[in-house]
Amino acid sequence: MAPTIDTVLQSYAKHVDALRVVRAEQRELYASGLRAQLDDIEAELTYLRLRETRPEQVVEIGSLHGWSSAWILRALRDNGTGHLLTTDLRDEASFTVPRTRGRSNAEIAAELVIAEQTAKTHISRILAKPGLRDRTQAVIFAYESGLVRPPA
C-alpha cells in the first residue's frame, strides 16, 4: 500500500530525532566530496519508508556514487536489521553509452532491445540530472568534466 500524506507526516514525527542525526551524517559526507544523486526530500522519504517497512533485504540498482546507498544503509542500521544488495551501473554505463554514440532514439532502442519511448525517457533523464537540454550540451559536459577524453 502506498503511503499517504498522513502516513508520511506520522513517519516524520516518529523518526524526527533519528532523521536529524542522519541529516548531519549526510552533510558530513557532502562536505567530504560525495554528491547527491537524489533530492534530499527523495532521500528522506526513502529513509522513512525503509524505517517503516523494515525490510530484511533492499536491492539498489544504479547506486553510482553512493549517496542513496548511504541513506539506505543508515535506515537499515537504525532499524537494527536488513541487508543491502547494490549494483553499481557505472561500468555498465561506460560500456553502453559509447555504443549509442550519434544514434537516434530508435537506433538506441533497437541496439538495447527496448522500446523507443523507453530510450527517449532514459536519455531525457540522463540529460536532466546535470541540467542539460540536449545531446550537444551532453557532449560538451562530458569533455569539460573529464568523463570523455579526445582521441589521441
N, C-alpha and C positions, 0 to 999 in steps of 0.2 A: 504494500500500500504506500503510495506516495505521500510524503509529509505535507501537511497543510501549513499555512502561515502560523496558526495557533501552536502546532506541534514544534515548529522551528523556534518560535518565541519561548516556549516551555523548555526546549533543549538549551537555548542560550542561557536562560535563567538557571537551569540545573547545573550547567557546566561553566558558569562565568569565571570562577576562580581558576580552574584548570586552563581555560581559554586564555586568560591573562598571562599565565606562565608560558604557554605555547607561543603566543604572540611575541613575547620577549625573546624566546629562544629563536624564533624565526627572524626577528630583527638582527640578532647576532649573526645568523647565517648570511643575511643580506649584507651586513657590514663586512663580512669576510669575503664577499665577492659572488656568492651564489645568487642567481637571479630568478625571479618568479616566472613560472610557466602558467600559473593560474592567477586570476584576480584574487585578491585577499578574501573577498566575500565567498568566492567559489571554494577556496581552500578551507575557510572556516566552516562552510556548510558541509564539506566532505568530512572534516574532522568531527563535527557534531553528529552527522549521520552514522559514522562509524562508532562513535561513543554510544549512540542509542541502539544500534543493531547488534553490536558486539560480535562481529563475525569471527569465526575461527581462522578463516583464510581470506585474504584480499589479493586479487590479481590486478596488477597495474601494467598496462601496455603503453609504451611510449614515454617512459619517465624522463628521457633526455638528460636534464641537468640536475635532477634530484630534489627540486623544490617541493613538488607534490609528494614525493616519497617521504620527505621529512615530516610533512603534516600527517600522512598516513601512519608512519611509524610512531609518531607521538600519540596518536589516537589509540593504537594497539598497546603501546606502553602504558598509557593512562587507564586502559581497560584491564590491564594485567593479563591479557591473553591475546592470542592471534598471531598469524604469520603472514608476511608479505612475500608474494611471488611477483617479481617485476621483470619485464623485458624491456631493455633499452633499445630503442629503434634507431639510434644514431648510426650504427654500422649498416643497418638495412637502408636507412635514408641515403647514406652516401653511395650505396650500390644502386638504388632505384632512381634517385633524382638525375644523375648524369645520363641514364639511359633514356630519359624523357626529353633531353636537350633538343629544343627547337621544334618539338612536336605539338600538334594541336591537341585539344582535349580528347577528340575522337581517337587520335593515334595513341595517346597515352592510355586511354581506356582499353583499346584493343591489345596493347602491349601487356598491360597488367591484368587483363581479363576482368574488367569491372565495367559498370555502366558509364556512359559518357557523362551523365549528370553527376555521378559519384566522383569522377575525375575532376569535373569542374568545381564541385564543392570542396574537395581536398585542396585544389590549387588556390581557391579563394581563401580558405582558412590559413594556408601556409603564408599567403601574401598579407593577410590581416594581422597576424601576430606581430611582425615588426612594423606595421603601419604602411605597407607598400600598396600602391594602387594597381600596378600591372607588372608583367614579367620583365619589362625593361628595367624598372626600378629594382626588381629582384636580382638581376644580373649585376647591376651597379653595387647594390648592397653586398652581394656575395664577394665581389672583388675587394671592395673597400674594407670589409670586415675580416678579410683573410680566409674566408671559407673556401675560396677558389683562387688558384694561382694561375697567372697567364702561362701558356705553354712555353717551354724553354726553347 
